[in-house]
């Protein structure tokens, strides 16, 4: 009797109902997880075979990163288990609000047990979803079994509308009645398709099996609490339909409005970051690195750009790049990143935006670090002053181009510029003016201050926005969070989701429909080592975790391509 045991690492233990006699179990329990960009959450999933009560045999385990699953096609990942089999994990945004409470009874159900016995009926609630293969139904609730009874009266079912119908009371749902069998091969007794609104309007439904009547269901009691009102839905629709783009920024990109799928059906809430990611919105990252002389001689230990020879120890620039880009890379399918430098001389000329590395775009986090390392062998002279304006303008132009190209192919793109610097900008007012000019670009800017300089003017840039829509800059002092990578990424990226949503809403762009996945294009990860959390199951089924340069070199220092 396999049962699944997910752990939100460093958080809690959750346990769904076991499924008897099945090697392809479909658990119905839905787990709600609070997720925010920059705060990594990993799920450690363990499957056990309950041989007998209190005696459980491990069948396999796998770990899933929530952000990685969200960034995967169809929000689903699969991993092979070391002991055989494949585990699937799907993460979807919680939509809508409200709770359904439903009490039902069966009326003269058709017996499937023969002459001498009566069926043991239970019912299931199925939610409707679409995949590349067409419409599918996901089992999200299973009732208790009423033994030997053709007129069963089940206990009240309570289920969130976000799970059953994405908050849309007019979205189809299925009610299926089955005869429970001890071997796990439950027999279909009948089914009906309706909606939550239909349950409220009608108190009796005929069950059908192969087109023939097999009894009926009586709705003894139904209530919906906390659902959105019609006025709330209307307000969301109007808000999403509005397009208010300021023409002030040079070359401002004005996308065409798209109709919103949030304008009806009872959802009552606007789209969020996960909705856009689920629809395939790409997060493109640009990295800009400070090569001014104030960083110190990179050949001397203790300076900010010193590259340790052990291949393991990272300087602060490397630490920040690794921590932040590794989070964002989950939402970028091609893993290609422009890497810029500023504040160094090539050929005796100070350049405030030059390419780092031989390639116009680095591949993955390791590619970014390689481009960074290779720049020191490119003949640069670390100089000054510290100027952001060219980097900001270059990144904004690329962000606009990326979104235009994405929109032309029916997709969406948003960019993030990560600036790593050891000191304050030389001209705060010029930088602030540039930020105002590019505020309508589909881009957020994160500035990470490395070292012990006075960064008070950088915080001024962070706080300079006159309206929420103009707030696209976040400053973080690395030293305050260097001992805690998770805290660093959370503090650095916590404003990005709202900035992304505000950009698309301001331009009347709704999230695209969820990217559809077919079994043919589902990548299955390689098997992993077993996850041993040394679990002890007490008699009360509580779970105890017991452990657990002046020359201008070709490909370097040139203007970004």
C-alpha positions as CSV (number, residue, x, y, z in Angstrom):
1,X,0.0,0.0,0.0
2,X,2.1,2.9,-1.2
3,X,1.9,6.2,0.4
4,X,3.7,9.4,-0.3
5,X,5.5,11.6,2.2
6,X,6.6,15.1,1.0
7,X,8.9,17.3,3.1
8,X,9.1,21.0,2.6
9,X,12.8,21.0,3.6
10,X,13.4,22.9,6.9
11,X,9.7,23.5,7.2
12,X,7.2,20.7,7.7
13,X,6.1,17.1,7.0
14,X,2.9,16.3,5.2
15,X,1.3,13.0,4.6
16,X,-1.5,12.0,2.2
17,X,-3.7,9.0,2.4
18,X,-2.2,5.7,1.4
19,X,-3.3,3.8,-1.7
20,X,-3.7,0.1,-1.5
21,X,-2.3,-2.4,-4.0
22,X,-1.1,0.0,-6.7
23,X,2.2,0.5,-8.3
24,X,0.9,3.5,-10.2
25,X,-0.7,5.5,-7.4
26,X,-2.4,8.9,-8.0
27,X,-2.6,10.7,-4.7
28,X,-5.4,13.2,-4.4
29,X,-4.1,15.4,-1.6
30,X,-3.0,18.9,-2.8
31,X,-0.3,20.6,-0.8
32,X,-0.3,24.4,-0.7
33,X,3.1,26.0,-0.4
34,X,4.0,29.7,0.1
35,X,6.6,30.5,-2.6
36,X,8.4,33.7,-3.4
37,X,11.2,34.3,-5.9
38,X,14.6,34.3,-4.2
39,X,13.5,32.0,-1.3
40,X,14.4,28.5,-2.6
41,X,12.0,25.7,-1.5
42,X,12.9,22.1,-2.1
43,X,10.5,19.2,-1.8
44,X,11.9,15.9,-0.6
45,X,9.4,13.2,-1.7
46,X,9.6,9.8,-0.2
47,X,7.3,6.8,-1.0
48,X,6.7,4.0,1.4
49,X,5.0,0.7,1.2
50,X,2.9,0.1,4.3
51,X,3.4,-3.6,4.8
52,X,1.4,-3.5,8.0
53,X,0.5,-0.7,10.4
54,X,3.7,0.7,11.9
55,X,6.0,-1.3,9.5
56,X,6.8,0.7,6.5
57,X,9.3,-0.2,3.7
58,X,10.9,2.6,1.6
59,X,10.2,2.4,-2.1
60,X,12.0,5.4,-3.4
61,X,12.7,9.1,-3.0
62,X,13.4,12.2,-5.0
63,X,14.0,15.9,-4.5
64,X,12.3,18.7,-6.5
65,X,13.1,22.4,-6.5
66,X,9.8,24.3,-6.6
67,X,11.3,27.1,-8.8
68,X,12.7,24.6,-11.2
69,X,9.4,22.8,-11.5
70,X,7.6,26.1,-12.2
71,X,10.2,26.9,-14.9
72,X,9.7,23.5,-16.6
73,X,7.3,23.0,-19.5
74,X,3.8,22.5,-18.2
75,X,5.1,23.1,-14.6
76,X,5.9,19.4,-14.3
77,X,9.1,17.4,-13.7
78,X,9.7,13.7,-13.6
79,X,12.6,11.8,-11.9
80,X,13.6,8.2,-12.0
81,X,13.7,6.4,-8.7
82,X,16.8,4.4,-7.8
83,X,14.7,1.4,-6.9
84,X,12.6,1.6,-10.1
85,X,9.7,3.7,-11.3
86,X,9.3,7.3,-12.1
87,X,7.9,10.1,-9.8
88,X,6.1,13.1,-11.3
89,X,5.7,16.4,-9.5
90,X,3.5,19.2,-10.8
91,X,3.3,22.8,-9.3
92,X,0.5,25.1,-10.3
93,X,-0.4,28.6,-9.1
94,X,-3.3,28.8,-6.6
95,X,-6.1,30.8,-8.4
96,X,-9.3,32.2,-6.9
97,X,-10.5,31.8,-3.4
98,X,-13.3,30.3,-1.5
99,X,-14.3,27.0,-0.1
100,X,-16.9,24.4,-1.2
101,X,-18.7,22.3,1.5
102,X,-20.7,19.5,0.0
103,X,-22.8,16.8,1.5
104,X,-24.2,14.1,-0.8
105,X,-26.1,10.8,-0.7
106,X,-26.6,8.1,-3.3
107,X,-30.1,7.0,-4.4
108,X,-30.6,3.5,-5.6
109,X,-27.1,3.0,-7.0
110,X,-26.7,0.1,-9.3
111,X,-25.0,-2.8,-7.6
112,X,-21.7,-4.0,-9.2
113,X,-21.1,-6.9,-6.7
114,X,-23.6,-9.5,-7.9
115,X,-26.6,-11.1,-6.3
116,X,-25.3,-11.9,-2.8
117,X,-23.4,-8.7,-1.9
118,X,-23.8,-4.9,-2.2
119,X,-21.2,-2.4,-3.4
120,X,-19.0,-0.3,-1.2
121,X,-19.4,3.1,-2.8
122,X,-17.2,6.2,-2.5
123,X,-17.0,9.3,-4.6
124,X,-14.3,11.3,-6.2
125,X,-14.2,15.0,-7.3
126,X,-12.1,15.7,-10.5
127,X,-10.8,19.0,-11.7
128,X,-10.6,19.9,-15.4
129,X,-7.2,20.7,-16.9
130,X,-5.8,21.0,-20.4
131,X,-2.6,19.5,-21.8
132,X,-1.0,19.2,-25.2
133,X,-2.8,15.9,-25.5
134,X,-6.2,17.4,-24.9
135,X,-8.6,17.7,-21.9
136,X,-7.7,15.7,-18.8
137,X,-9.2,15.3,-15.4
138,X,-7.2,15.4,-12.2
139,X,-8.5,13.7,-9.1
140,X,-8.5,16.2,-6.2
141,X,-10.8,14.7,-3.6
142,X,-11.8,11.2,-2.5
143,X,-14.5,10.4,0.1
144,X,-14.7,7.7,2.7
145,X,-16.1,4.3,1.7
146,X,-19.7,3.4,2.7
147,X,-19.6,-0.4,3.2
148,X,-22.4,-2.6,1.8
149,X,-24.7,0.3,0.9
150,X,-26.5,1.2,-2.3
151,X,-28.0,4.4,-0.7
152,X,-24.9,5.8,1.0
153,X,-24.7,9.1,2.8
154,X,-21.2,10.4,2.8
155,X,-19.6,12.8,5.3
156,X,-19.3,16.4,4.3
157,X,-16.6,17.2,1.8
158,X,-14.6,20.4,2.2
159,X,-12.3,21.5,-0.7
160,X,-10.8,24.8,-1.7
161,X,-12.2,26.3,-5.0
162,X,-8.7,27.1,-6.0
163,X,-8.0,23.3,-6.2
164,X,-11.3,22.2,-7.6
165,X,-12.0,24.8,-10.3
166,X,-9.4,27.5,-10.0
167,X,-12.0,29.7,-8.3
168,X,-14.3,29.6,-11.3
169,X,-17.7,28.3,-10.2
170,X,-18.6,27.8,-13.9
171,X,-15.7,25.6,-14.8
172,X,-16.6,21.9,-15.4
173,X,-16.0,19.3,-12.6
174,X,-16.6,15.6,-12.5
175,X,-18.2,13.5,-9.8
176,X,-17.4,9.8,-10.0
177,X,-18.8,7.1,-7.9
178,X,-16.8,3.8,-7.6
179,X,-17.2,0.5,-5.8
180,X,-14.2,0.0,-3.5
181,X,-12.2,-3.2,-4.0
182,X,-9.5,-4.4,-1.6
183,X,-7.2,-5.1,-4.5
184,X,-7.2,-1.5,-5.5
185,X,-9.1,-2.1,-8.8
186,X,-12.1,0.0,-7.9
187,X,-15.2,-0.5,-10.2
188,X,-16.9,2.5,-11.9
189,X,-20.5,2.8,-10.7
190,X,-21.4,6.0,-12.5
191,X,-20.4,9.6,-13.1
192,X,-21.8,13.1,-13.8
193,X,-20.2,16.3,-15.1
194,X,-21.4,19.6,-13.7
195,X,-20.0,22.8,-12.1
196,X,-19.9,24.3,-8.6
197,X,-22.7,26.7,-9.7
198,X,-24.6,23.6,-11.0
199,X,-24.3,22.0,-7.5
200,X,-25.9,25.1,-6.1
201,X,-28.8,25.2,-8.6
202,X,-29.8,21.5,-8.7
203,X,-30.3,19.0,-5.8
204,X,-30.3,15.8,-7.9
205,X,-28.0,14.4,-10.6
206,X,-28.5,11.2,-12.6
207,X,-25.4,9.0,-12.7
208,X,-24.4,7.5,-16.1
209,X,-22.2,4.6,-17.1
210,X,-21.8,3.9,-20.8
211,X,-24.8,6.1,-21.5
212,X,-27.1,4.1,-19.1
213,X,-28.6,5.3,-15.9
214,X,-27.0,3.8,-12.8
215,X,-28.7,5.6,-10.0
216,X,-28.6,9.2,-8.7
217,X,-26.9,11.6,-6.4
218,X,-28.8,13.9,-4.0
219,X,-27.2,17.1,-2.9
220,X,-28.1,17.2,0.8
221,X,-26.2,20.4,1.5
222,X,-23.9,22.7,-0.5
223,X,-22.3,26.0,0.4
224,X,-19.7,28.2,-1.1
225,X,-17.9,30.7,1.2
226,X,-15.3,33.3,0.4
227,X,-15.7,33.3,-3.4
228,X,-15.3,36.5,-5.4
229,X,-18.2,38.7,-6.2
230,X,-19.3,39.8,-9.7
231,X,-18.2,43.4,-8.9
232,X,-14.7,42.2,-8.0
233,X,-14.4,40.3,-11.2
234,X,-15.5,43.3,-13.2
235,X,-12.9,45.5,-11.5
236,X,-10.1,43.0,-12.4
237,X,-11.3,42.9,-16.0
238,X,-11.3,46.7,-16.3
239,X,-7.9,46.9,-14.7
240,X,-6.3,44.4,-17.1
241,X,-7.9,46.0,-20.1
242,X,-6.3,49.4,-19.4
243,X,-3.2,50.5,-21.3
244,X,-1.4,53.5,-19.8
245,X,2.1,53.7,-21.2
246,X,4.1,56.8,-20.7
247,X,5.8,58.0,-24.0
248,X,8.5,59.8,-22.0
249,X,11.2,57.1,-22.4
250,X,13.2,57.2,-25.6
251,X,12.1,54.4,-27.9
252,X,9.4,53.3,-25.4
253,X,7.9,50.0,-26.3
254,X,4.1,50.1,-26.5
255,X,2.8,46.5,-26.8
256,X,-0.7,45.8,-28.0
257,X,-3.3,44.9,-25.4
258,X,-4.4,41.3,-25.0
259,X,-7.8,40.2,-23.7
260,X,-7.6,39.0,-20.1
261,X,-8.7,35.5,-19.1
262,X,-9.2,37.0,-15.6
263,X,-12.2,38.9,-16.6
264,X,-14.9,36.3,-15.7
265,X,-15.8,33.1,-14.1
266,X,-15.5,34.0,-10.5
267,X,-11.7,34.1,-10.0
268,X,-11.8,37.6,-8.6
269,X,-8.1,38.1,-8.3
270,X,-5.6,39.6,-10.7
271,X,-2.7,37.7,-12.1
272,X,0.5,37.1,-10.2
273,X,4.1,36.3,-11.0
274,X,3.5,32.6,-11.1
275,X,0.6,33.1,-13.6
276,X,3.0,34.7,-16.1
277,X,5.7,32.1,-15.5
278,X,3.2,29.3,-16.0
279,X,2.3,30.9,-19.3
280,X,5.9,30.7,-20.4
281,X,7.1,34.2,-19.7
282,X,10.9,34.1,-20.0
283,X,13.1,35.9,-17.4
284,X,16.2,37.2,-19.2
285,X,19.2,38.2,-17.1
286,X,22.0,40.6,-17.9
287,X,25.0,40.9,-15.6
288,X,27.2,44.0,-15.2
289,X,30.4,43.9,-13.2
290,X,32.4,46.8,-11.8
291,X,36.1,46.8,-13.0
292,X,37.0,50.2,-11.5
293,X,40.4,50.5,-9.7
294,X,38.8,50.9,-6.3
295,X,38.3,47.1,-6.3
296,X,42.0,46.7,-5.7
297,X,44.7,44.7,-7.5
298,X,43.0,41.4,-8.4
299,X,46.4,39.6,-8.1
300,X,46.5,40.4,-4.4
301,X,44.7,38.3,-1.8
302,X,42.1,40.2,0.1
303,X,41.0,42.4,-2.8
304,X,37.5,42.2,-4.1
305,X,38.4,40.7,-7.5
306,X,41.0,38.2,-6.2
307,X,40.5,34.8,-7.8
308,X,41.3,32.0,-5.4
309,X,43.5,29.3,-7.0
310,X,41.9,26.4,-5.1
311,X,39.0,26.4,-7.5
312,X,36.5,26.3,-4.6
313,X,36.7,29.5,-2.6
314,X,34.7,32.3,-4.2
315,X,35.2,36.1,-3.9
316,X,32.1,38.2,-3.2
317,X,31.4,38.9,-6.9
318,X,31.4,35.2,-7.6
319,X,29.2,34.4,-4.6
320,X,26.6,37.0,-5.6
321,X,26.5,35.9,-9.3
322,X,26.2,32.2,-8.3
323,X,23.5,32.8,-5.7
324,X,21.3,35.2,-7.7
325,X,21.6,33.9,-11.2
326,X,21.1,30.3,-10.2
327,X,17.6,31.3,-8.9
328,X,16.6,33.2,-12.0
329,X,18.0,30.6,-14.4
330,X,15.1,28.3,-13.6
331,X,12.9,30.7,-15.7
332,X,15.2,31.1,-18.7
333,X,15.0,28.3,-21.1
334,X,18.1,29.0,-23.2
335,X,20.3,29.9,-20.2
336,X,22.2,32.6,-22.2
337,X,23.2,35.7,-20.5
338,X,25.0,38.9,-21.7
339,X,27.8,39.8,-19.3
340,X,29.0,43.5,-19.3
341,X,31.8,45.2,-17.6
342,X,32.3,48.9,-16.8
343,X,35.0,51.2,-15.4
344,X,38.0,49.8,-17.2
345,X,40.3,51.1,-19.9
346,X,41.0,49.4,-23.2
347,X,43.5,51.2,-25.6
348,X,43.7,54.1,-23.1
349,X,40.0,54.8,-23.3
350,X,37.6,54.3,-20.3
351,X,34.7,52.1,-21.3
352,X,31.5,52.2,-19.4
353,X,29.9,49.2,-21.1
354,X,32.0,46.4,-22.6
355,X,31.6,42.7,-23.2
356,X,33.1,40.3,-20.8
357,X,34.4,37.1,-22.3
358,X,34.8,36.0,-25.9
359,X,31.1,35.3,-26.4
360,X,28.3,37.8,-26.7
361,X,26.3,35.7,-24.3
362,X,27.5,33.3,-21.6
363,X,25.9,30.0,-21.1
364,X,24.7,29.3,-17.6
365,X,26.2,30.4,-14.3
366,X,29.5,28.7,-15.1
367,X,29.6,30.6,-18.4
368,X,29.1,33.9,-16.6
369,X,31.9,33.1,-14.2
370,X,34.2,32.1,-17.0
371,X,33.6,35.4,-18.9
372,X,34.3,37.2,-15.7
373,X,37.6,35.3,-15.1
374,X,38.7,35.7,-18.7
375,X,38.2,39.4,-18.7
376,X,41.3,39.8,-16.4
377,X,43.4,38.3,-19.2
378,X,42.0,40.6,-21.9
379,X,44.4,43.5,-21.4
380,X,42.2,45.8,-19.4
381,X,43.4,48.5,-17.0
382,X,41.1,48.9,-14.0
383,X,40.2,52.6,-13.8
384,X,37.2,54.7,-13.2
385,X,34.9,56.5,-12.6
386,X,31.9,54.4,-11.7
387,X,29.2,55.0,-14.3
388,X,26.0,53.0,-14.7
389,X,24.2,54.9,-17.5
390,X,25.6,53.1,-20.5
391,X,25.0,49.7,-18.9
392,X,21.4,50.7,-18.0
393,X,20.7,52.0,-21.6
394,X,22.2,48.9,-23.2
395,X,20.3,46.5,-21.0
396,X,17.0,48.4,-21.4
397,X,17.3,48.4,-25.2
398,X,18.0,44.6,-25.1
399,X,15.0,44.1,-22.8
400,X,12.7,46.0,-25.2
401,X,14.0,44.0,-28.1
402,X,13.6,40.7,-26.3
403,X,9.9,41.5,-25.5
404,X,9.2,42.6,-29.0
405,X,10.7,39.4,-30.4
406,X,8.8,37.3,-27.9
407,X,5.5,39.1,-28.6
408,X,6.0,38.6,-32.4
409,X,6.0,34.8,-31.7
410,X,3.1,34.9,-29.2
411,X,5.3,34.8,-26.2
412,X,6.4,37.1,-23.3
413,X,9.7,38.2,-21.9
414,X,10.9,40.3,-19.0
415,X,14.5,41.2,-18.1
416,X,16.6,41.7,-15.0
417,X,19.8,43.7,-14.9
418,X,22.1,42.6,-12.1
419,X,24.8,45.3,-11.4
420,X,27.6,44.3,-9.1
421,X,29.7,47.3,-7.8
422,X,32.1,48.1,-5.0
423,X,31.2,51.8,-4.7
424,X,28.7,54.6,-5.3
425,X,28.1,55.9,-8.7
426,X,30.0,59.1,-9.7
427,X,26.9,61.0,-10.8
428,X,23.8,60.0,-8.9
429,X,21.6,62.6,-10.7
430,X,22.6,61.3,-14.2
431,X,21.9,57.8,-13.1
432,X,18.5,58.7,-11.6
433,X,17.6,60.5,-14.8
434,X,18.5,57.4,-16.9
435,X,16.4,55.2,-14.7
436,X,13.4,57.5,-15.3
437,X,14.0,57.4,-19.0
438,X,14.0,53.6,-19.1
439,X,11.2,53.0,-16.5
440,X,8.8,51.8,-19.2
441,X,11.1,49.1,-20.4
442,X,10.3,45.5,-19.4
443,X,13.2,45.4,-17.0
444,X,14.0,45.5,-13.3
445,X,17.4,46.6,-12.0
446,X,19.1,45.0,-9.0
447,X,22.3,46.7,-7.6
448,X,24.4,44.6,-5.3
449,X,27.0,46.6,-3.3
450,X,30.2,44.6,-2.7
451,X,32.7,45.6,-0.1
452,X,32.6,48.2,2.7
453,X,32.1,51.5,0.7
454,X,29.5,54.1,1.6
455,X,26.4,53.0,-0.4
456,X,24.0,55.7,0.9
457,X,23.6,57.2,-2.6
458,X,22.6,53.8,-3.9
459,X,19.8,53.6,-1.5
460,X,18.7,56.9,-2.7
461,X,18.3,55.4,-6.2
462,X,16.3,52.6,-4.7
463,X,13.9,55.1,-2.9
464,X,13.8,57.7,-5.7
465,X,10.7,56.3,-7.5
466,X,7.7,58.8,-7.3
467,X,5.1,56.1,-8.0
468,X,5.0,52.3,-7.6
469,X,5.1,51.9,-11.4
470,X,8.4,53.7,-11.5
471,X,9.9,51.6,-8.7
472,X,12.1,49.2,-10.7
473,X,15.4,49.4,-8.8
474,X,16.5,47.4,-5.8
475,X,19.7,47.9,-3.8
476,X,21.2,45.3,-1.5
477,X,24.5,45.5,0.4
478,X,26.2,42.1,0.0
479,X,28.0,42.2,3.3
480,X,24.8,42.2,5.3
481,X,23.7,38.8,3.8
482,X,27.0,37.2,2.7
483,X,26.8,34.5,5.3
484,X,23.3,33.4,4.3
485,X,22.8,32.8,0.5
486,X,19.1,32.2,0.9
487,X,18.6,35.5,2.7
488,X,20.7,37.3,0.0
489,X,18.6,36.0,-2.8
490,X,15.4,36.7,-1.0
491,X,16.3,40.3,-0.2
492,X,17.7,40.8,-3.7
493,X,14.8,39.4,-5.7
494,X,11.7,39.9,-3.5
495,X,10.5,43.0,-5.5
496,X,11.0,41.4,-9.0
497,X,7.6,39.5,-9.1
498,X,5.5,42.6,-8.4
499,X,7.6,44.7,-10.8
500,X,7.0,42.2,-13.5
501,X,3.3,42.0,-12.9
502,X,3.0,45.8,-12.8
503,X,4.8,46.1,-16.1
504,X,2.5,43.7,-17.9
505,X,-0.7,45.0,-16.2
506,X,0.3,48.6,-17.0
507,X,0.5,47.6,-20.6
508,X,-2.7,45.6,-20.7
509,X,-0.9,42.2,-21.2
510,X,-2.5,39.3,-19.5
511,X,-0.7,36.1,-18.7
512,X,-0.7,33.6,-21.6
513,X,-2.5,30.3,-21.1
514,X,-0.4,27.7,-19.3
515,X,2.2,26.1,-21.4
516,X,0.9,22.7,-22.4
517,X,3.0,19.6,-21.8
518,X,2.7,16.3,-23.6
519,X,4.3,13.1,-22.4
520,X,6.5,13.1,-25.4
521,X,8.4,16.2,-24.4
522,X,8.5,15.6,-20.7
523,X,12.2,15.2,-19.7
524,X,12.8,12.6,-17.0
525,X,15.7,13.4,-14.7
526,X,18.3,10.8,-13.9
527,X,17.9,8.8,-10.7
528,X,19.3,10.3,-7.5
529,X,20.8,9.0,-4.4
530,X,18.3,8.0,-1.8
531,X,17.2,10.8,0.7
532,X,17.6,9.4,4.1
533,X,15.8,11.4,6.7
534,X,15.6,8.5,9.1
535,X,11.9,8.7,9.7
536,X,10.2,7.1,12.6
537,X,6.4,6.6,12.5
538,X,4.8,6.6,15.9
539,X,1.5,4.9,16.8
540,X,-0.3,8.2,16.3
541,X,1.2,8.4,12.8
542,X,3.3,11.4,13.8
543,X,6.5,11.7,12.0
544,X,9.8,12.2,13.8
545,X,12.8,13.4,11.7
546,X,15.9,12.0,13.6
547,X,18.6,13.4,11.3
548,X,18.8,14.4,8.8
549,X,46.2,46.1,-20.0
550,X,46.0,48.6,-22.8
551,X,45.7,46.4,-25.9
552,X,42.2,45.9,-27.2
553,X,41.9,42.1,-27.4
554,X,39.5,40.6,-30.0
555,X,36.3,39.5,-28.3
556,X,37.0,41.4,-25.1
557,X,36.3,44.9,-24.0
558,X,34.4,45.8,-27.1
559,X,30.9,47.2,-27.2
560,X,28.3,44.5,-26.5
561,X,27.2,42.7,-29.6
